[in-house]
Amino acid sequence: MLISICRIEKKEIVYRSWGKVGARVGARVGQELGQELGQELGQELGQELGQELVQELGQELGQELVQELGQELRQELVQELGQELRQELVQELGQELGQELELGQELELGQELGQEGIRVGEEEEKGE
């Protein structure tokens, strides 16, 4: 009886020591696998999130840039067209006014000539 108990106790001790070694090996393997998987998963998730973030930011920045450029271009275009139209309008009005002034001067000359003709005609009648 004592012999079998000793043997069982020895096997128990052996199993216990192997169990401790197994636990240590399992813990170490688990840590290494966990680190490797964690790194791989972290890299993949980081890349995916980075790509999504870059796409979203790119779209937002692109939209803002397009809006700002569109507004600036519209303002510049409106200013340029406004200046051109003002210049054309001023030129046309200036030409029209110049023509009217010329016509007005011609009318005045015509009136003066007509009055002079009337005066000359009256003097001739008196002189007869």
C-alpha positions in Angstrom: 0.0 0.0 0.0 2.7 2.4 0.7 4.4 1.7 -2.5 1.4 2.3 -4.6 0.7 5.6 -2.8 4.3 6.7 -3.4 4.0 5.9 -7.0 0.7 7.8 -7.3 2.2 10.6 -5.4 5.2 10.6 -7.7 3.0 10.6 -10.8 1.0 13.4 -9.3 4.2 15.4 -8.7 5.3 14.7 -12.3 1.9 15.7 -13.7 1.9 18.8 -11.6 5.4 19.8 -12.8 4.4 19.1 -16.4 1.2 21.1 -15.8 3.2 24.1 -14.6 5.5 23.8 -17.6 2.5 23.5 -19.9 0.9 26.5 -18.3 4.1 28.6 -18.8 4.5 27.4 -22.4 0.8 28.1 -23.1 1.1 31.5 -21.5 4.2 32.4 -23.5 2.7 31.0 -26.8 -0.5 32.8 -26.0 1.3 36.1 -25.5 3.3 35.8 -28.6 0.3 34.8 -30.7 -1.7 37.6 -29.1 0.9 40.1 -29.9 1.3 39.0 -33.5 -2.4 38.9 -34.1 -2.9 42.2 -32.3 -0.2 43.8 -34.5 -1.6 42.4 -37.7 -5.2 43.3 -36.7 -4.0 46.8 -35.7 -2.2 47.3 -39.0 -5.2 46.2 -41.1 -7.7 48.2 -39.1 -5.3 51.2 -39.1 -4.9 51.0 -42.9 -8.7 50.6 -43.5 -9.5 53.5 -41.1 -6.7 55.6 -42.6 -8.0 55.0 -46.1 -11.6 55.8 -45.1 -10.5 58.9 -43.3 -8.4 60.1 -46.2 -11.2 59.5 -48.6 -13.7 61.4 -46.4 -11.4 64.3 -45.7 -10.4 64.4 -49.4 -14.1 64.6 -50.4 -14.9 67.3 -47.8 -11.8 69.3 -48.7 -12.5 68.9 -52.4 -16.1 70.1 -52.0 -15.0 73.1 -49.9 -12.3 73.9 -52.4 -14.7 73.7 -55.3 -17.2 75.9 -53.5 -14.7 78.5 -52.6 -13.1 78.6 -56.1 -16.6 78.7 -57.6 -17.5 81.7 -55.5 -14.2 83.5 -56.2 -14.6 82.8 -60.0 -18.2 84.0 -60.0 -17.2 87.2 -58.1 -14.3 87.9 -60.5 -16.5 87.2 -63.5 -19.2 89.5 -62.3 -16.7 92.2 -61.6 -15.0 91.9 -65.0 -18.3 91.8 -66.8 -19.6 94.7 -64.8 -16.5 96.7 -65.7 -16.8 95.8 -69.4 -20.5 96.6 -69.5 -19.9 100.0 -67.7 -17.1 100.8 -70.2 -19.2 99.9 -73.2 -22.2 101.8 -71.8 -20.1 104.9 -71.1 -18.6 104.8 -74.6 -22.0 104.3 -76.3 -23.6 107.1 -74.2 -20.6 109.3 -74.9 -21.0 108.7 -78.6 -24.7 109.3 -78.5 -24.3 112.5 -76.5 -21.6 113.7 -78.9 -23.8 113.1 -81.8 -26.7 114.9 -80.1 -24.4 117.8 -79.3 -23.3 118.0 -82.9 -26.9 118.0 -84.0 -27.7 120.6 -81.4 -24.9 122.8 -82.7 -26.0 122.3 -86.3 -29.5 123.3 -85.3 -28.3 126.4 -83.5 -26.2 127.3 -86.6 -29.3 126.6 -88.8 -31.4 128.9 -86.6 -28.8 131.6 -86.6 -28.4 131.4 -90.4 -32.2 131.4 -90.7 -32.5 134.6 -88.5 -29.6 136.2 -90.4 -31.4 135.3 -93.6 -34.6 136.9 -92.3 -32.7 140.0 -91.2 -31.0 140.3 -94.5 -34.3 139.8 -96.3 -36.0 142.5 -94.2 -33.1 145.0 -94.8 -33.3 144.3 -98.5 -37.0 145.0 -98.4 -36.5 148.3 -96.6 -33.7 149.2 -99.0 -36.0 148.9 -102.0 
